[in-house]
Amino acid sequence: MKFKLFLIFCISIVLSSATCVAQLYTGMSGLIKNPSAEMNNSGDAIIAGYYLDKHFTPGETTDRYGFYHDGLKYNTFDFSIALTPFTWLEIGYTFTLMKSLAEETNKPQFNHKDRYFSIKVNPLKEGRYYPAIAVGSNDFIGSPGKIHNDGGSGAGYFCNYYIVATKHFIPHGHSFGVDLGYRYVPVSYGKKWQGVIAGATWRPKWIPSLRVIGEWTGNEVNIGADILLWKHLFIQAALIDCRYFSGGIAYNVNLF
């Protein structure tokens, strides 16, 4: 009896949880790898940690630079913090762990990191007959470095610029979202994600804090799901190219 009451209590908390739209590897709002035109609430702050499968990160084994060692790409982790100071603006900071040889052991270790800022602006909110529109960028401070034959002053591993539109439909209490956009990637090791991007989401009316996601990144199809529990704990799990697991956890709090 006590277990049943506890189970009912937990389910009621889940069902009453607020929603969140984090693209968890950056802490910004979005899908899995794709951005969206949805925005988090004004005052929301998100601290996140994410596991990135090697198929998630930029670069190929033939590249001289990127997330690989001895000709092999490796899985890694990133950590981010994001803030929504206004309903139309989000900013974020992310650092991704990178491996290099440790002199004392002569073995590759996570002793370097790639750091970048993200920004998203939402000039048009979603209306009854038209979608929301957002423009933004990841890794926009310090353009790709000359050593990568792209000009500029930085590595720009995650550098990209995008415009995206999002529209929601609510048949029978379910929420379906559709995303369509274009992503420009100035660095050679991320070019496979340049082009038209698209996505779709479903929030069942029984658990509005749960979101099921499918997306086309310009190179592969990713699927996943995420959920916000107890208004603060956000969890996301995804399969990159429908095969390779990536996922993470975040803490969400409203500062206002």
N, C-alpha and C positions, 0 to 999 in steps of 0.2 A: 504493500500500500504506500509506504513512504517513497519507494523507488518510483512508483507511478506518479505521485505528486511532484517529485523532483523532476521527472521527465516532462510533465505538463508545464512546470515552471520554466524549464529551459526552452521548450518550444515556444512558449508565449513570449519570452524575451527575444528570440530570433524573429518571430513574426512581427514584433513591434519595433524592431530595430530600424534606424534611419538608413537611407541608401548612401552609397559612395561610388564614385566612378574613377577609381585610381588606375592609371597605367603604372603598375606597381614598380617596374624597374627604374622609373624616374621619379615616382611619387606624384607625378602630375596626373590630371584626369585623362582618361582615354580607355583603350581596350587592352590588348596584350602588348604587341609591338607598335601597333598603329595608334595615332592620336584620334581624338573625336572632338566634336564641337560642344560636347557637354562640359560643364564647369562644376567644380565643387562649391560648397557654400562659402559665402564671404566670411573670412575669419578662420577657415579650416587650416590646420597645420598637420602635416603627415610626416612621420619618421618611418622609413622602410628599409628592409633588407631583402635582397633577392638573389636567388640562385640562377645563374645563366648557363644553360647548356652551350657547348662550343658552337652549335649551329645558330645560336642567338647573336653571338658577337661578330663584329666585322672582321674582314680579312680572310684570306685563303692560305693554304699551306705553301703556295708558291710566292706569297708576299714576303718581303724582307721585314716588314713591320706589322704588328698586330698581336692578337692574342694566341700565340703559338710558341712552341719551344722545340728545338731540334726537328723542325719540319712538321710537327704535329700540333694541331690546335688543342687547347685545354679548356675545361669547364672553369668557371670562376664565380665570383660573388660581387654584388655592388650594394652600396648603402646610399640612401638619399634622404633629403629633407625638402619639403615643398610647402608653399604658403599661398593662400588665396586672399590677398589683402582687399580686393574688390571683386564684385560678381563678374567683372569683365576681364580680370587679370590674374594669371597664375605665374609664379616664379619658382624655380627649383634648383637644387645643387646636388650633383651625383658624383661619387667616386667609385671606380671599378678596379678591383685588385688585378695586378699583373705580375707575372712570374719573371724572375731572372735568376742567374746563378748566384748562390750564396758562397762567398769566398771560403768561409770556415768549413763548409760541408761539400762544396763543389756539386751541389744538387739544386735544381730549380725550386724556388720558394716564392710565396706571395710577399715580395718585399718592395714592390712599386705599385703605384696607382695612377690611373687616368682620371682627371677631374674635369668637370664641365658644368655650365649653367644651362638652364632651360627657361623658356618663356612662352606663354600663350596668351593671346588677346582675343576676346570674343566681341566683335563689333556689332553682331546681330544676334539677338535672342530668338529662340524658336517661337513661332506663332502658329495659329491654327492652320494656316494654309501654306506656310513656308518654313524652311529648315533654319536651324541655328548655323552660323558660320564662324569659324575660328581660323586664325593664322598663327603660326608659331615656329619655333626652332629649338633644336637641341645642340649643345656644343657650339654656340654661335660666337663666343668671345675667343679670339685667337683663331684665325682662319687656317686651313690645312697647310702644313709646313712644306717648304721647298724641297726638303729631303724626300718627300713623297711625290715629287713632280707635279704638285698642284698649287704651288705658290703659297705665300702667307707665312705665319710665324708659329703655328702650333700643329700638333698631331691630328686633331680633329677626327678621332676614330668614330665618334657618334654624331658627327656634324650632319645636319639635314635641316631643310626648310619645307614647310608644308602649308597647304590650305585645305580645309575639310568642312563638309556640311553634314549635319545630323538631323534626322526627323524621326519622331516617335508616333506610334499608333497604339491605341489601347482598346482592342476588341475584347469584350466580355471580361474586362478587368485585368487582362494580361497587358504587359507593356513590351512592345516590340520596337527596337531602334534600328535604323538603317543609316550607315555612314558611307560617304563617298568623298574622295579627295585626291590630291596629287602631292607627291613628295619629291623634292629635288635633293640629290645627294652629291655634293661637290668632290668627295674623295673617292679614289678609284676602288678602295677596298670595301666600299659600301654601295657601289653602283647597282648591285643586283636588287636593292630595295627602292630604286628610283622608279617613278612612274605612277600610274593610277593605283590607288589603294582603296579598299572597300571593307566593310564589316557589317555584322548584324548582331544584335543582342536580344535576349528574352529574359524578362523578369516575370515569373509566375505570380499570379495574384495571391496564392497561398503563402508564398515566402518572398515578399517584395525586396528583401535585402539580398536575395540570391540573384546572380546574373550569369547567364550562360552566353558564351561569346564564340563567334566564328569570325575570322578575318582573312583577307587576302593582302599580303604585305608588298606585293609587286614581284615576289619571288616564290613564296610558298603559302600554303593555307595553315593557319594556326587555329587550334580550338582550345577552349578552357572554360573555367568558371571561377567566380569569386563571390565572397559573402562578407558582409559587415555584421559582426556579432557584438551585442551589448553596447552599441553605438560608438565603439572605440577600436575594437580589434578587427582588422581587415586581413583576409587571407585570399590568396589567388593561386591557382594551379593551372598549368597550361601544357599542351603538347605542341612543340614547334615542329612544323611540317607534319603534324598529326602523329609524330613518333617520339620526339625527344622532350623529356620532362624539363620544365622550368617552373619556378614558382617562388613565392615569398610571403612575408608577413609584415604588417605595418600597424602603427598606432596612430589613430586619428583623433584629434581634439579640436574643438572650436575655441579660439582665443577671445572671441567677442562676447 
